[in-house]
Amino acid sequence: AKIMSLQEPEKKMSKSDPNENGFITLLDPPDVIRRKIRRAVTDSDGEIRYSEEKPGVSNLLSIYAAIHHMEAEKEFAGQGYGVLKDAVADAVVGELEPLQKRFYEIRADKELINSIMQSGAEKAQRAANKTLWKAQKKIGFGPRKF
């Protein structure tokens, strides 16, 4: 299922959405994720079911089902939108927590980052030299002497 905007559930979720409450980024803090999901557009009838006529509710159910790999509609039967939104927020926060933890661990490790940058720079230099040598050979320049 496609994940749609939290604010305009007829449109696909996109980080280019001018309304920042319409999408969740991988590094949104848990409180921001919860706020965005609590503000998600639903409807006024209060029934939790997957239906084309209920794009906001269907979107929340799709997000929940995508994380838990299960049919979500039955789990929320007879409950209110607040319960659904809290469950979706908990699921998203829980899913992103390990990724965010690892991201911040790596970001804090300056030696690792410098090592990766140095290795990348060396690979780029080798590739650039190879390309330059091929170009020089094609236009008739001999090998470079240092």
C-alpha positions in Angstrom: 0.0 0.0 0.0 1.1 3.5 -0.7 1.8 5.8 2.3 -0.1 9.0 1.7 0.2 12.5 3.2 -1.0 12.8 6.8 -2.6 16.1 5.9 -3.9 15.4 2.4 -4.4 11.7 2.3 -5.3 11.8 -1.4 -1.7 12.8 -2.2 1.4 10.6 -1.8 3.6 11.4 1.3 6.5 13.5 0.2 9.3 15.4 1.9 8.8 18.2 -0.6 5.3 18.8 0.7 5.2 22.5 1.9 3.2 21.3 5.0 5.7 19.7 7.3 2.8 18.0 9.1 2.1 15.9 6.0 5.2 13.7 6.1 7.5 12.0 8.6 11.2 12.0 8.1 13.5 9.2 9.2 15.1 11.5 11.8 12.0 13.2 13.2 12.2 13.0 17.0 9.6 10.8 18.6 7.6 13.8 20.0 7.5 15.3 16.5 6.3 12.0 15.0 3.6 11.7 17.6 2.5 15.3 17.0 2.3 14.8 13.2 0.3 11.6 13.5 -2.1 13.1 16.1 -2.8 15.9 13.7 -3.4 13.5 10.8 -6.5 14.2 8.9 -9.3 11.6 9.5 -13.1 12.2 9.2 -16.0 12.9 11.5 -17.8 9.5 11.6 -15.4 7.9 14.1 -15.4 4.5 12.5 -12.1 2.8 11.9 -12.2 0.9 8.6 -10.3 0.8 5.4 -12.3 2.4 2.6 -11.8 4.7 -0.3 -14.3 7.1 1.3 -12.0 7.3 4.4 -8.6 8.1 2.9 -7.1 9.5 6.2 -8.2 6.5 8.3 -7.1 4.1 5.6 -3.7 5.8 5.4 -3.2 5.4 9.2 -4.2 1.7 8.9 -1.8 1.2 6.0 1.1 2.7 8.0 0.3 0.5 11.0 -0.1 -2.6 8.8 3.1 -1.9 6.9 5.1 -1.8 10.2 3.4 -4.8 11.9 2.9 -6.9 8.7 -0.7 -7.6 9.6 -4.3 -6.7 8.9 -4.9 -3.7 11.1 -8.5 -2.9 10.7 -9.8 -5.7 13.0 -7.4 -4.7 15.7 -9.1 -1.3 16.1 -12.7 -2.2 15.6 -15.0 -0.3 17.9 -12.2 2.1 19.1 -11.7 5.8 18.5 -9.3 7.6 16.3 -7.2 8.6 19.2 -6.4 5.0 20.0 -5.5 4.4 16.3 -3.3 7.5 16.1 -1.5 6.6 19.3 -0.9 3.0 18.1 0.4 4.3 14.7 2.7 6.8 16.4 4.1 4.1 18.7 4.6 1.8 15.7 6.5 4.4 13.7 8.6 5.6 16.6 9.5 2.0 17.5 10.4 1.2 13.8 12.6 4.3 13.5 14.3 4.1 16.9 17.1 1.6 16.0 17.9 3.5 12.7 18.0 6.9 14.5 20.1 5.5 17.4 22.7 4.1 14.9 22.6 7.3 12.8 23.5 9.4 15.9 26.2 6.9 17.0 27.9 7.1 13.6 27.5 10.9 13.5 29.2 11.2 16.9 32.2 9.0 15.8 34.4 11.6 14.2 37.2 9.1 13.6 34.9 6.8 11.7 33.5 9.7 9.6 37.0 10.9 8.8 38.1 7.4 7.8 35.1 7.0 5.5 35.7 10.4 3.9 39.4 9.6 3.4 38.6 6.2 1.8 36.0 7.8 -0.4 38.4 10.6 -1.5 41.0 8.0 -2.4 38.5 6.0 -4.5 37.3 9.1 -6.2 40.9 10.2 -7.0 41.7 6.7 -8.5 38.5 6.9 -10.6 39.3 10.4 -11.7 42.9 9.6 -12.7 41.7 6.5 -14.7 39.1 8.7 -16.5 41.7 11.4 -17.1 44.2 8.9 -18.5 41.6 7.5 -20.9 40.7 11.0 -22.1 44.3 12.0 -22.6 45.0 8.7 -24.5 42.0 9.4 -26.8 43.1 12.9 -27.7 46.7 11.9 -28.2 48.5 12.9 -25.0 51.0 10.5 -23.6 51.0 9.3 -20.0 51.6 12.0 -17.4 55.0 12.2 -15.9 55.5 13.4 -12.3 
